[in-house]
Amino acid sequence: MTIQGTVNKIALLGVITFVSALFTWNTYMQSANPASVSGFIWGGLAVGFILAIVIHFNKKRANVLAPLYAVAKGLAIGGISAIYASFYEGIVFQALLLTFGILFSLLLIYRMRLIKVTENFKLMVASATMGIALLYLVTFVMSLFGMPVSWMHDSSWLSIGISLFIVGIAAFNLVVDFDFIENGEENGAPKWMEWYAAFGLLVTLIWLYIEILRLLSKLRD
């Protein structure tokens, strides 16, 4: 495993995600009807979730499953982005700039060793991430029973503060991903781990992008 090999693979996954997203983006823009992409959005999210679980427990198959994950998530975020763009002019471009700005800024900070990825740091990030996942699950289940959690989706200062916190944790996950890739090279991890590391970084970037979209929409409101 090498850093350069992992970078090449994340670049490939990024291209696949972008091309896939363009399909649902154009589909929505031609119809201006959310129903035209709702199947791609929910299907992409569901398939992506299943693939992520499979990859987590079968890392060696990431070379085949990670590109499929990129296709599924690309279809989903393309539709989501198009819907946001129809309500908030320029929001997608702003979200992309912020996402990649955070990515390269944190990479620079990490390379300068201004952030030390200790075991306590990893534990803090992992715990916060699991807490956020549990929050997502609880609010989703409540919405299914007709009890939507308004403070997760409205434009109140509480909701904005929660979104800022989630964006921060997503950004810290990038630092953990950087450390994982660097340690993989230093410890002589097998070549197939490049695909798994690239997959992990893609998951984090997509999460960060979606959360930034949500945060910007709340601030616009």
N, CA and C atoms as a LAMMPS dump frame, in Angstrom:
ITEM: TIMESTEP
0
ITEM: NUMBER OF ATOMS
663
ITEM: BOX BOUNDS ff ff ff
-5.0000000000000000e+02 5.0000000000000000e+02
-5.0000000000000000e+02 5.0000000000000000e+02
-5.0000000000000000e+02 5.0000000000000000e+02
ITEM: ATOMS id mol type element x y z
1 1 1 N 0.844 -1.197 0
2 1 2 C 0 0 0
3 1 3 C 0.875 1.241 0
4 2 1 N 0.534 2.218 -0.858
5 2 2 C 1.251 3.485 -0.897
6 2 3 C 0.246 4.634 -0.865
7 3 1 N 0.74 5.796 -0.453
8 3 2 C -0.118 6.976 -0.436
9 3 3 C -0.528 7.338 -1.86
10 4 1 N 0.424 7.27 -2.8
11 4 2 C 0.132 7.627 -4.183
12 4 3 C -0.899 6.684 -4.786
13 5 1 N -0.776 5.396 -4.486
14 5 2 C -1.742 4.441 -4.993
15 5 3 C -3.14 4.718 -4.461
16 6 1 N -3.221 5.107 -3.194
17 6 2 C -4.516 5.432 -2.597
18 6 3 C -5.097 6.695 -3.208
19 7 1 N -4.241 7.69 -3.452
20 7 2 C -4.683 8.938 -4.084
21 7 3 C -5.246 8.655 -5.481
22 8 1 N -4.577 7.786 -6.231
23 8 2 C -5.066 7.436 -7.572
24 8 3 C -6.452 6.798 -7.512
25 9 1 N -6.656 5.972 -6.509
26 9 2 C -7.935 5.266 -6.393
27 9 3 C -9.05 6.183 -5.9
28 10 1 N -8.747 7.105 -5.001
29 10 2 C -9.783 8.05 -4.557
30 10 3 C -10.148 8.985 -5.704
31 11 1 N -9.153 9.307 -6.551
32 11 2 C -9.442 10.144 -7.721
33 11 3 C -10.385 9.414 -8.677
34 12 1 N -10.141 8.12 -8.888
35 12 2 C -11.004 7.328 -9.762
36 12 3 C -12.423 7.234 -9.19
37 13 1 N -12.52 6.975 -7.891
38 13 2 C -13.834 6.896 -7.245
39 13 3 C -14.556 8.239 -7.317
40 14 1 N -13.785 9.322 -7.208
41 14 2 C -14.375 10.651 -7.304
42 14 3 C -14.962 10.914 -8.685
43 15 1 N -14.249 10.491 -9.714
44 15 2 C -14.742 10.665 -11.089
45 15 3 C -16.016 9.849 -11.3
46 16 1 N -16.027 8.618 -10.804
47 16 2 C -17.211 7.768 -10.941
48 16 3 C -18.407 8.412 -10.237
49 17 1 N -18.179 8.93 -9.041
50 17 2 C -19.247 9.584 -8.279
51 17 3 C -19.777 10.797 -9.028
52 18 1 N -18.872 11.598 -9.58
53 18 2 C -19.257 12.811 -10.292
54 18 3 C -20.077 12.49 -11.538
55 19 1 N -19.627 11.521 -12.323
56 19 2 C -20.345 11.147 -13.553
57 19 3 C -21.729 10.595 -13.208
58 20 1 N -21.785 9.79 -12.177
59 20 2 C -23.069 9.236 -11.738
60 20 3 C -24.001 10.338 -11.264
61 21 1 N -23.438 11.308 -10.533
62 21 2 C -24.248 12.42 -10.028
63 21 3 C -24.782 13.286 -11.162
64 22 1 N -24.003 13.422 -12.225
65 22 2 C -24.444 14.223 -13.369
66 22 3 C -25.725 13.659 -13.982
67 23 1 N -25.864 12.338 -13.96
68 23 2 C -27.045 11.712 -14.553
69 23 3 C -28.319 12.161 -13.842
70 24 1 N -28.343 12.039 -12.506
71 24 2 C -29.562 12.428 -11.783
72 24 3 C -29.719 13.949 -11.746
73 25 1 N -28.619 14.673 -11.757
74 25 2 C -28.688 16.135 -11.832
75 25 3 C -29.416 16.559 -13.108
76 26 1 N -28.973 16.021 -14.247
77 26 2 C -29.596 16.367 -15.527
78 26 3 C -31.04 15.881 -15.605
79 27 1 N -31.295 14.718 -15.016
80 27 2 C -32.662 14.187 -15.007
81 27 3 C -33.61 15.143 -14.3
82 28 1 N -33.174 15.653 -13.161
83 28 2 C -34.022 16.579 -12.411
84 28 3 C -34.157 17.917 -13.14
85 29 1 N -33.067 18.421 -13.674
86 29 2 C -33.097 19.722 -14.336
87 29 3 C -33.997 19.723 -15.567
88 30 1 N -34.128 18.583 -16.213
89 30 2 C -34.989 18.488 -17.388
90 30 3 C -36.469 18.419 -17.023
91 31 1 N -36.757 17.871 -15.844
92 31 2 C -38.155 17.699 -15.45
93 31 3 C -38.619 18.676 -14.378
94 32 1 N -37.67 19.153 -13.568
95 32 2 C -37.979 20.029 -12.431
96 32 3 C -39.01 19.386 -11.505
97 33 1 N -38.974 18.056 -11.462
98 33 2 C -39.916 17.302 -10.643
99 33 3 C -39.138 16.358 -9.724
100 34 1 N -39.221 16.553 -8.406
101 34 2 C -38.489 15.677 -7.471
102 34 3 C -38.816 14.198 -7.655
103 35 1 N -40.032 13.9 -8.107
104 35 2 C -40.418 12.502 -8.298
105 35 3 C -39.555 11.805 -9.347
106 36 1 N -38.991 12.592 -10.272
107 36 2 C -38.183 11.999 -11.338
108 36 3 C -36.86 11.443 -10.829
109 37 1 N -36.423 11.896 -9.664
110 37 2 C -35.147 11.424 -9.115
111 37 3 C -35.288 10.781 -7.748
112 38 1 N -36.489 10.77 -7.181
113 38 2 C -36.666 10.227 -5.833
114 38 3 C -36.256 8.755 -5.754
115 39 1 N -36.56 8.001 -6.817
116 39 2 C -36.171 6.594 -6.84
117 39 3 C -34.661 6.427 -6.834
118 40 1 N -33.967 7.27 -7.606
119 40 2 C -32.497 7.221 -7.632
120 40 3 C -31.913 7.621 -6.282
121 41 1 N -32.519 8.627 -5.65
122 41 2 C -32.008 9.1 -4.356
123 41 3 C -32.139 8.014 -3.294
124 42 1 N -33.364 7.521 -3.096
125 42 2 C -33.584 6.527 -2.047
126 42 3 C -32.922 5.198 -2.387
127 43 1 N -32.952 4.83 -3.668
128 43 2 C -32.281 3.601 -4.078
129 43 3 C -30.774 3.695 -3.897
130 44 1 N -30.21 4.841 -4.299
131 44 2 C -28.772 5.033 -4.148
132 44 3 C -28.337 5.025 -2.7
133 45 1 N -29.127 5.671 -1.829
134 45 2 C -28.802 5.694 -0.405
135 45 3 C -28.874 4.292 0.198
136 46 1 N -29.913 3.545 -0.168
137 46 2 C -30.089 2.2 0.375
138 46 3 C -28.986 1.255 -0.102
139 47 1 N -28.733 1.259 -1.418
140 47 2 C -27.688 0.387 -1.968
141 47 3 C -26.321 0.78 -1.426
142 48 1 N -26.07 2.092 -1.323
143 48 2 C -24.8 2.559 -0.782
144 48 3 C -24.6 2.109 0.654
145 49 1 N -25.666 2.17 1.451
146 49 2 C -25.589 1.74 2.853
147 49 3 C -25.26 0.25 2.953
148 50 1 N -25.939 -0.556 2.137
149 50 2 C -25.688 -2.003 2.15
150 50 3 C -24.261 -2.32 1.706
151 51 1 N -23.815 -1.659 0.632
152 51 2 C -22.455 -1.886 0.14
153 51 3 C -21.409 -1.476 1.175
154 52 1 N -21.666 -0.374 1.887
155 52 2 C -20.722 0.088 2.904
156 52 3 C -20.559 -0.955 4.004
157 53 1 N -21.659 -1.573 4.418
158 53 2 C -21.595 -2.617 5.445
159 53 3 C -20.82 -3.817 4.935
160 54 1 N -21.103 -4.236 3.688
161 54 2 C -20.408 -5.39 3.103
162 54 3 C -18.913 -5.123 2.997
163 55 1 N -18.548 -3.92 2.539
164 55 2 C -17.127 -3.571 2.399
165 55 3 C -16.441 -3.559 3.753
166 56 1 N -17.132 -3.054 4.769
167 56 2 C -16.544 -2.989 6.117
168 56 3 C -16.167 -4.38 6.622
169 57 1 N -16.988 -5.383 6.328
170 57 2 C -16.723 -6.733 6.817
171 57 3 C -15.965 -7.596 5.806
172 58 1 N -15.769 -7.087 4.59
173 58 2 C -15.03 -7.827 3.571
174 58 3 C -14.146 -6.856 2.803
175 59 1 N -13.124 -6.369 3.481
176 59 2 C -12.292 -5.286 2.956
177 59 3 C -11.598 -5.648 1.64
178 60 1 N -11.289 -6.91 1.45
179 60 2 C -10.573 -7.31 0.238
180 60 3 C -11.407 -7.123 -1.031
181 61 1 N -12.72 -7.039 -0.887
182 61 2 C -13.601 -6.872 -2.041
183 61 3 C -13.863 -5.403 -2.364
184 62 1 N -13.183 -4.513 -1.667
185 62 2 C -13.387 -3.076 -1.908
186 62 3 C -13.022 -2.678 -3.328
187 63 1 N -12.093 -3.422 -3.953
188 63 2 C -11.702 -3.072 -5.328
189 63 3 C -12.865 -3.218 -6.303
190 64 1 N -13.827 -4.092 -5.987
191 64 2 C -15.009 -4.275 -6.834
192 64 3 C -16.197 -3.475 -6.31
193 65 1 N -16.384 -3.493 -4.996
194 65 2 C -17.575 -2.888 -4.395
195 65 3 C -17.48 -1.379 -4.229
196 66 1 N -16.27 -0.84 -4.03
197 66 2 C -16.13 0.615 -3.85
198 66 3 C -16.593 1.395 -5.09
199 67 1 N -16.238 0.968 -6.322
200 67 2 C -16.776 1.671 -7.497
201 67 3 C -18.299 1.593 -7.582
202 68 1 N -18.89 0.454 -7.175
203 68 2 C -20.351 0.334 -7.17
204 68 3 C -20.954 1.276 -6.129
205 69 1 N -20.269 1.412 -5.002
206 69 2 C -20.71 2.353 -3.972
207 69 3 C -20.682 3.777 -4.521
208 70 1 N -19.63 4.101 -5.264
209 70 2 C -19.504 5.438 -5.849
210 70 3 C -20.644 5.719 -6.82
211 71 1 N -21.031 4.716 -7.606
212 71 2 C -22.151 4.884 -8.534
213 71 3 C -23.444 5.139 -7.769
214 72 1 N -23.713 4.304 -6.753
215 72 2 C -24.949 4.422 -5.978
216 72 3 C -25.038 5.768 -5.277
217 73 1 N -23.97 6.16 -4.597
218 73 2 C -23.996 7.426 -3.875
219 73 3 C -23.996 8.616 -4.827
220 74 1 N -23.367 8.456 -5.987
221 74 2 C -23.397 9.52 -6.985
222 74 3 C -24.811 9.793 -7.462
223 75 1 N -25.565 8.724 -7.735
224 75 2 C -26.965 8.889 -8.143
225 75 3 C -27.758 9.629 -7.07
226 76 1 N -27.49 9.29 -5.804
227 76 2 C -28.223 9.916 -4.7
228 76 3 C -27.866 11.384 -4.543
229 77 1 N -26.571 11.689 -4.48
230 77 2 C -26.189 13.082 -4.211
231 77 3 C -26.43 13.974 -5.425
232 78 1 N -26.452 13.397 -6.626
233 78 2 C -26.79 14.196 -7.805
234 78 3 C -28.212 14.707 -7.721
235 79 1 N -29.135 13.819 -7.333
236 79 2 C -30.527 14.225 -7.172
237 79 3 C -30.728 15.181 -6.018
238 80 1 N -30.073 14.877 -4.894
239 80 2 C -30.178 15.758 -3.719
240 80 3 C -29.647 17.149 -4.048
241 81 1 N -28.499 17.204 -4.718
242 81 2 C -27.885 18.493 -5.058
243 81 3 C -28.781 19.303 -5.992
244 82 1 N -29.385 18.618 -6.96
245 82 2 C -30.25 19.314 -7.913
246 82 3 C -31.47 19.925 -7.223
247 83 1 N -32.037 19.19 -6.276
248 83 2 C -33.197 19.705 -5.541
249 83 3 C -32.804 20.917 -4.698
250 84 1 N -31.674 20.828 -4.031
251 84 2 C -31.19 21.981 -3.253
252 84 3 C -30.937 23.171 -4.164
253 85 1 N -30.343 22.919 -5.329
254 85 2 C -30.016 23.999 -6.263
255 85 3 C -31.261 24.704 -6.771
256 86 1 N -32.374 23.976 -6.874
257 86 2 C -33.607 24.578 -7.361
258 86 3 C -34.219 25.54 -6.344
259 87 1 N -33.858 25.368 -5.077
260 87 2 C -34.381 26.244 -4.03
261 87 3 C -33.385 27.34 -3.631
262 88 1 N -32.093 27.033 -3.735
263 88 2 C -31.058 27.975 -3.289
264 88 3 C -30.019 28.146 -4.396
265 89 1 N -30.049 29.261 -5.043
266 89 2 C -29.136 29.51 -6.166
267 89 3 C -27.683 29.51 -5.698
268 90 1 N -26.852 28.755 -6.387
269 90 2 C -25.423 28.73 -6.119
270 90 3 C -25 27.911 -4.92
271 91 1 N -25.94 27.248 -4.247
272 91 2 C -25.596 26.552 -3.002
273 91 3 C -24.704 25.339 -3.242
274 92 1 N -24.902 24.658 -4.367
275 92 2 C -24.105 23.461 -4.649
276 92 3 C -22.644 23.835 -4.878
277 93 1 N -22.422 24.892 -5.638
278 93 2 C -21.045 25.348 -5.884
279 93 3 C -20.372 25.76 -4.575
280 94 1 N -21.111 26.465 -3.724
281 94 2 C -20.571 26.867 -2.421
282 94 3 C -20.23 25.647 -1.571
283 95 1 N -21.123 24.647 -1.579
284 95 2 C -20.884 23.441 -0.779
285 95 3 C -19.66 22.676 -1.273
286 96 1 N -19.502 22.614 -2.595
287 96 2 C -18.331 21.933 -3.155
288 96 3 C -17.045 22.662 -2.787
289 97 1 N -17.068 23.997 -2.902
290 97 2 C -15.882 24.778 -2.538
291 97 3 C -15.505 24.567 -1.078
292 98 1 N -16.498 24.61 -0.199
293 98 2 C -16.233 24.417 1.223
294 98 3 C -15.734 23.004 1.514
295 99 1 N -16.32 22.012 0.85
296 99 2 C -15.908 20.629 1.079
297 99 3 C -14.446 20.423 0.711
298 100 1 N -14.076 20.848 -0.484
299 100 2 C -12.69 20.658 -0.916
300 100 3 C -11.743 21.623 -0.214
301 101 1 N -12.262 22.791 0.178
302 101 2 C -11.447 23.711 0.973
303 101 3 C -11.083 23.101 2.308
304 102 1 N -12.065 22.486 2.961
305 102 2 C -11.81 21.81 4.239
306 102 3 C -10.859 20.635 4.041
307 103 1 N -11.075 19.86 2.966
308 103 2 C -10.221 18.702 2.682
309 103 3 C -8.754 19.1 2.58
310 104 1 N -8.459 20.087 1.724
311 104 2 C -7.055 20.454 1.495
312 104 3 C -6.468 21.237 2.664
313 105 1 N -7.294 22.002 3.365
314 105 2 C -6.8 22.722 4.539
315 105 3 C -6.395 21.748 5.636
316 106 1 N -7.243 20.759 5.892
317 106 2 C -6.929 19.771 6.919
318 106 3 C -5.753 18.892 6.511
319 107 1 N -5.64 18.613 5.21
320 107 2 C -4.493 17.832 4.744
321 107 3 C -3.204 18.592 4.993
322 108 1 N -3.224 19.904 4.732
323 108 2 C -2.04 20.738 4.98
324 108 3 C -1.717 20.78 6.475
325 109 1 N -2.743 20.981 7.286
326 109 2 C -2.546 21.021 8.732
327 109 3 C -2.01 19.689 9.242
328 110 1 N -2.537 18.595 8.687
329 110 2 C -2.072 17.264 9.106
330 110 3 C -0.622 17.04 8.703
331 111 1 N -0.256 17.435 7.488
332 111 2 C 1.112 17.24 7.016
333 111 3 C 2.105 18.095 7.798
334 112 1 N 1.633 19.228 8.317
335 112 2 C 2.491 20.091 9.138
336 112 3 C 2.537 19.634 10.591
337 113 1 N 1.819 18.556 10.886
338 113 2 C 1.786 17.957 12.226
339 113 3 C 1.213 18.904 13.276
340 114 1 N 0.295 19.752 12.851
341 114 2 C -0.365 20.649 13.795
342 114 3 C -1.485 19.928 14.54
343 115 1 N -1.922 18.792 13.983
344 115 2 C -2.905 17.938 14.643
345 115 3 C -2.259 16.577 14.881
346 116 1 N -2.282 16.116 16.114
347 116 2 C -1.735 14.812 16.45
348 116 3 C -2.886 13.812 16.583
349 117 1 N -2.838 12.798 15.755
350 117 2 C -3.903 11.79 15.769
351 117 3 C -3.548 10.711 16.784
352 118 1 N -3.852 10.997 18.048
353 118 2 C -3.605 10.044 19.124
354 118 3 C -4.765 9.058 19.222
355 119 1 N -4.591 8.044 20.059
356 119 2 C -5.675 7.085 20.276
357 119 3 C -6.883 7.759 20.908
358 120 1 N -6.632 8.722 21.793
359 120 2 C -7.738 9.454 22.418
360 120 3 C -8.503 10.283 21.388
361 121 1 N -7.761 10.871 20.432
362 121 2 C -8.391 11.643 19.368
363 121 3 C -9.294 10.738 18.525
364 122 1 N -8.775 9.566 18.15
365 122 2 C -9.555 8.623 17.355
366 122 3 C -10.8 8.171 18.113
367 123 1 N -10.637 7.924 19.424
368 123 2 C -11.768 7.487 20.239
369 123 3 C -12.832 8.568 20.321
370 124 1 N -12.393 9.824 20.472
371 124 2 C -13.329 10.945 20.534
372 124 3 C -14.11 11.076 19.238
373 125 1 N -13.407 11 18.114
374 125 2 C -14.06 11.132 16.806
375 125 3 C -15.014 9.968 16.565
376 126 1 N -14.575 8.754 16.888
377 126 2 C -15.415 7.572 16.681
378 126 3 C -16.671 7.642 17.554
379 127 1 N -16.516 8.065 18.797
380 127 2 C -17.659 8.149 19.709
381 127 3 C -18.666 9.188 19.223
382 128 1 N -18.156 10.36 18.808
383 128 2 C -19.035 11.416 18.311
384 128 3 C -19.749 10.979 17.032
385 129 1 N -19.029 10.276 16.167
386 129 2 C -19.624 9.799 14.92
387 129 3 C -20.735 8.794 15.194
388 130 1 N -20.511 7.886 16.125
389 130 2 C -21.538 6.915 16.486
390 130 3 C -22.744 7.601 17.114
391 131 1 N -22.483 8.628 17.912
392 131 2 C -23.584 9.382 18.511
393 131 3 C -24.432 10.072 17.453
394 132 1 N -23.775 10.634 16.444
395 132 2 C -24.498 11.294 15.346
396 132 3 C -25.318 10.27 14.565
397 133 1 N -24.71 9.092 14.305
398 133 2 C -25.425 8.033 13.59
399 133 3 C -26.677 7.612 14.365
400 134 1 N -26.542 7.523 15.685
401 134 2 C -27.696 7.159 16.518
402 134 3 C -28.764 8.249 16.461
403 135 1 N -28.326 9.498 16.454
404 135 2 C -29.264 10.622 16.351
405 135 3 C -30.02 10.569 15.026
406 136 1 N -29.307 10.3 13.931
407 136 2 C -29.939 10.155 12.624
408 136 3 C -31.006 9.058 12.666
409 137 1 N -30.646 7.925 13.26
410 137 2 C -31.545 6.778 13.302
411 137 3 C -32.81 7.091 14.099
412 138 1 N -32.626 7.709 15.256
413 138 2 C -33.768 8.027 16.121
414 138 3 C -34.71 9.006 15.439
415 139 1 N -34.149 10.063 14.835
416 139 2 C -34.996 11.064 14.173
417 139 3 C -35.7 10.471 12.953
418 140 1 N -35.031 9.547 12.251
419 140 2 C -35.656 8.9 11.095
420 140 3 C -36.83 8.028 11.527
421 141 1 N -36.635 7.238 12.583
422 141 2 C -37.707 6.372 13.084
423 141 3 C -38.881 7.212 13.585
424 142 1 N -38.583 8.301 14.278
425 142 2 C -39.646 9.166 14.786
426 142 3 C -40.456 9.781 13.649
427 143 1 N -39.757 10.151 12.562
428 143 2 C -40.47 10.735 11.412
429 143 3 C -41.395 9.714 10.76
430 144 1 N -41.013 8.43 10.79
431 144 2 C -41.857 7.382 10.22
432 144 3 C -43.166 7.239 10.995
433 145 1 N -43.12 7.573 12.29
434 145 2 C -44.311 7.48 13.133
435 145 3 C -45.019 8.827 13.279
436 146 1 N -44.72 9.729 12.342
437 146 2 C -45.407 11.01 12.331
438 146 3 C -44.978 11.963 13.425
439 147 1 N -43.743 11.802 13.905
440 147 2 C -43.223 12.681 14.949
441 147 3 C -41.893 13.292 14.492
442 148 1 N -41.929 14.164 13.48
443 148 2 C -40.691 14.765 12.973
444 148 3 C -39.997 15.625 14.022
445 149 1 N -38.682 15.559 14.037
446 149 2 C -37.88 16.349 14.983
447 149 3 C -37.519 17.661 14.292
448 150 1 N -38.287 18.697 14.563
449 150 2 C -38.141 19.956 13.83
450 150 3 C -36.777 20.596 14.036
451 151 1 N -36.233 20.477 15.252
452 151 2 C -34.962 21.163 15.517
453 151 3 C -33.765 20.532 14.809
454 152 1 N -33.997 19.439 14.101
455 152 2 C -32.932 18.861 13.283
456 152 3 C -32.954 19.413 11.862
457 153 1 N -34.084 20.018 11.468
458 153 2 C -34.238 20.405 10.069
459 153 3 C -34.612 21.87 9.857
460 154 1 N -35.049 22.57 10.915
461 154 2 C -35.459 23.959 10.715
462 154 3 C -34.236 24.882 10.706
463 155 1 N -34.482 26.192 10.662
464 155 2 C -33.375 27.16 10.572
465 155 3 C -33.138 27.875 11.905
466 156 1 N -33.505 27.219 13.006
467 156 2 C -33.26 27.804 14.328
468 156 3 C -31.765 27.772 14.633
469 157 1 N -31.363 28.575 15.608
470 157 2 C -29.951 28.596 15.99
471 157 3 C -29.51 27.249 16.562
472 158 1 N -30.431 26.547 17.24
473 158 2 C -30.113 25.206 17.748
474 158 3 C -29.802 24.264 16.599
475 159 1 N -30.636 24.29 15.57
476 159 2 C -30.44 23.425 14.414
477 159 3 C -29.141 23.759 13.679
478 160 1 N -28.869 25.058 13.535
479 160 2 C -27.624 25.488 12.884
480 160 3 C -26.414 25.047 13.705
481 161 1 N -26.524 25.166 15.027
482 161 2 C -25.429 24.745 15.899
483 161 3 C -25.168 23.252 15.789
484 162 1 N -26.23 22.458 15.719
485 162 2 C -26.083 21.01 15.56
486 162 3 C -25.401 20.686 14.232
487 163 1 N -25.814 21.39 13.17
488 163 2 C -25.198 21.168 11.855
489 163 3 C -23.718 21.537 11.865
490 164 1 N -23.381 22.624 12.526
491 164 2 C -21.966 23.013 12.641
492 164 3 C -21.157 21.945 13.36
493 165 1 N -21.726 21.399 14.422
494 165 2 C -21.038 20.343 15.179
495 165 3 C -20.829 19.115 14.302
496 166 1 N -21.869 18.736 13.545
497 166 2 C -21.761 17.552 12.687
498 166 3 C -20.727 17.772 11.583
499 167 1 N -20.71 18.96 11.006
500 167 2 C -19.691 19.287 10
501 167 3 C -18.293 19.172 10.602
502 168 1 N -18.138 19.645 11.833
503 168 2 C -16.844 19.553 12.507
504 168 3 C -16.4 18.119 12.712
505 169 1 N -17.312 17.26 13.15
506 169 2 C -16.964 15.854 13.359
507 169 3 C -16.646 15.17 12.03
508 170 1 N -17.406 15.494 10.985
509 170 2 C -17.114 14.938 9.661
510 170 3 C -15.712 15.354 9.205
511 171 1 N -15.356 16.61 9.482
512 171 2 C -14.028 17.104 9.111
513 171 3 C -12.933 16.372 9.891
514 172 1 N -13.158 16.122 11.174
515 172 2 C -12.179 15.388 11.983
516 172 3 C -12.013 13.953 11.477
517 173 1 N -13.084 13.393 10.914
518 173 2 C -12.973 12.06 10.332
519 173 3 C -12.007 12.046 9.155
520 174 1 N -11.906 13.172 8.435
521 174 2 C -10.929 13.268 7.355
522 174 3 C -9.508 13.094 7.896
523 175 1 N -9.245 13.714 9.041
524 175 2 C -7.913 13.617 9.65
525 175 3 C -7.607 12.166 10.025
526 176 1 N -8.6 11.473 10.565
527 176 2 C -8.423 10.057 10.896
528 176 3 C -8.149 9.246 9.629
529 177 1 N -8.834 9.591 8.529
530 177 2 C -8.594 8.913 7.246
531 177 3 C -7.163 9.149 6.766
532 178 1 N -6.685 10.389 6.886
533 178 2 C -5.3 10.693 6.483
534 178 3 C -4.321 9.828 7.271
535 179 1 N -4.546 9.732 8.565
536 179 2 C -3.662 8.959 9.435
537 179 3 C -3.696 7.478 9.063
538 180 1 N -4.889 6.979 8.737
539 180 2 C -5.03 5.573 8.347
540 180 3 C -4.226 5.286 7.083
541 181 1 N -4.306 6.182 6.113
542 181 2 C -3.583 5.997 4.845
543 181 3 C -2.07 6.057 5.076
544 182 1 N -1.618 7.025 5.852
545 182 2 C -0.187 7.162 6.105
546 182 3 C 0.36 5.963 6.867
547 183 1 N -0.353 5.514 7.878
548 183 2 C 0.097 4.354 8.639
549 183 3 C 0.084 3.093 7.791
550 184 1 N -0.863 3.015 6.857
551 184 2 C -0.919 1.856 5.977
552 184 3 C 0.349 1.723 5.144
553 185 1 N 0.831 2.853 4.637
554 185 2 C 2.078 2.826 3.865
555 185 3 C 3.268 2.494 4.755
556 186 1 N 3.325 3.141 5.914
557 186 2 C 4.467 2.944 6.817
558 186 3 C 4.56 1.522 7.339
559 187 1 N 3.415 0.893 7.555
560 187 2 C 3.4 -0.456 8.129
561 187 3 C 3.367 -1.556 7.076
562 188 1 N 3.451 -1.166 5.798
563 188 2 C 3.49 -2.16 4.731
564 188 3 C 2.199 -2.928 4.568
565 189 1 N 1.074 -2.235 4.643
566 189 2 C -0.226 -2.883 4.457
567 189 3 C -0.32 -3.438 3.039
568 190 1 N -1.108 -4.499 2.83
569 190 2 C -1.236 -5.09 1.487
570 190 3 C -1.84 -4.101 0.489
571 191 1 N -1.571 -4.344 -0.791
572 191 2 C -1.981 -3.426 -1.857
573 191 3 C -3.488 -3.204 -1.888
574 192 1 N -4.279 -4.237 -1.595
575 192 2 C -5.726 -4.097 -1.679
576 192 3 C -6.289 -3.116 -0.654
577 193 1 N -5.494 -2.778 0.372
578 193 2 C -5.952 -1.821 1.373
579 193 3 C -6.076 -0.413 0.794
580 194 1 N -5.422 -0.153 -0.343
581 194 2 C -5.578 1.151 -1
582 194 3 C -7.034 1.397 -1.361
583 195 1 N -7.704 0.367 -1.857
584 195 2 C -9.112 0.512 -2.228
585 195 3 C -9.987 0.758 -0.998
586 196 1 N -9.685 0.062 0.079
587 196 2 C -10.477 0.242 1.301
588 196 3 C -10.259 1.634 1.882
589 197 1 N -9.017 2.104 1.869
590 197 2 C -8.717 3.442 2.385
591 197 3 C -9.374 4.515 1.525
592 198 1 N -9.336 4.33 0.201
593 198 2 C -9.97 5.287 -0.712
594 198 3 C -11.481 5.304 -0.498
595 199 1 N -12.062 4.125 -0.288
596 199 2 C -13.49 4.031 0.005
597 199 3 C -13.84 4.798 1.275
598 200 1 N -13.038 4.612 2.323
599 200 2 C -13.291 5.309 3.581
600 200 3 C -13.244 6.818 3.43
601 201 1 N -12.283 7.301 2.663
602 201 2 C -12.167 8.743 2.441
603 201 3 C -13.352 9.264 1.633
604 202 1 N -13.814 8.487 0.651
605 202 2 C -14.978 8.889 -0.15
606 202 3 C -16.228 8.985 0.722
607 203 1 N -16.42 8.012 1.609
608 203 2 C -17.564 8.035 2.528
609 203 3 C -17.572 9.324 3.332
610 204 1 N -16.421 9.691 3.868
611 204 2 C -16.318 10.898 4.683
612 204 3 C -16.591 12.151 3.866
613 205 1 N -16.047 12.222 2.665
614 205 2 C -16.239 13.397 1.815
615 205 3 C -17.701 13.585 1.433
616 206 1 N -18.383 12.493 1.105
617 206 2 C -19.803 12.589 0.756
618 206 3 C -20.612 13.053 1.961
619 207 1 N -20.321 12.482 3.119
620 207 2 C -21.008 12.89 4.351
621 207 3 C -20.786 14.379 4.618
622 208 1 N -19.531 14.818 4.513
623 208 2 C -19.2 16.22 4.763
624 208 3 C -19.931 17.135 3.781
625 209 1 N -19.96 16.769 2.509
626 209 2 C -20.631 17.578 1.492
627 209 3 C -22.126 17.733 1.783
628 210 1 N -22.788 16.619 2.107
629 210 2 C -24.223 16.656 2.386
630 210 3 C -24.514 17.515 3.616
631 211 1 N -23.698 17.392 4.635
632 211 2 C -23.913 18.185 5.854
633 211 3 C -23.67 19.675 5.604
634 212 1 N -22.711 19.993 4.756
635 212 2 C -22.473 21.396 4.407
636 212 3 C -23.649 21.945 3.614
637 213 1 N -24.201 21.139 2.706
638 213 2 C -25.406 21.543 1.969
639 213 3 C -26.532 21.882 2.942
640 214 1 N -26.758 21.018 3.915
641 214 2 C -27.826 21.233 4.891
642 214 3 C -27.564 22.488 5.722
643 215 1 N -26.311 22.673 6.122
644 215 2 C -25.963 23.853 6.922
645 215 3 C -26.175 25.137 6.127
646 216 1 N -25.729 25.163 4.881
647 216 2 C -25.898 26.361 4.052
648 216 3 C -27.366 26.673 3.822
649 217 1 N -28.181 25.639 3.633
650 217 2 C -29.609 25.87 3.413
651 217 3 C -30.261 26.477 4.654
652 218 1 N -29.84 26.018 5.836
653 218 2 C -30.378 26.596 7.079
654 218 3 C -29.964 28.051 7.23
655 219 1 N -28.719 28.339 6.886
656 219 2 C -28.245 29.731 6.974
657 219 3 C -28.963 30.616 5.964
658 220 1 N -29.255 30.09 4.771
659 220 2 C -30.009 30.865 3.764
660 220 3 C -31.419 31.176 4.303
661 221 1 N -32.034 30.168 4.919
662 221 2 C -33.38 30.356 5.463
663 221 3 C -33.395 31.374 6.6
